[in-house]
Amino acid sequence: MSQPLSDLPMIFIEYYLSLLIITKRQRFHNLNFIKFSENFHQ
């Protein structure tokens, strides 16, 4: 382990935050796509 233990929580937090941001973006894109397809089918 080259990383000291004190740095590990920060890495996990950044990883978790990035995952959250990615899932939020994907959800947002999915919502936009659903709205677009609904408008398209009307």
N, C-alpha and C positions, 0 to 999 in steps of 0.2 A: 504494500500500500504506500504509494508516494504521497497521497493526500493525508494531511493530519485529520484526526477525528473531528476537530472543531469545524472543519469546512464541510463535512458531510451533510449536516442538516440544511445548510444553504443550498447545496446542490440538489437535494431532494425537493426543497421548496421551489427552486427555479424550475425543476423538471415538472413538478405538479402544476405550477402556474402555466407553464407552456402547454401542458396537456389541456388544462381548462380552457385556455384561449383557443386552442385548435378545435376542441369540441364545440365551443360556443360558435365559432365561425362556421363550422360544418352545419350546425343546427340552423343558423341564420341562412346559409345558402340553401338548405333544404326547404325552409319556409318560403324563401323567394321563389324557388323552383316550383313549389306546389301552387303558389299564387299565380305564377306565370302560366302553368299548365291549366289551371282552372279558368283563367281568362281566355286562354287559347281555345278551350273546348266549348265555351259558351257560344 
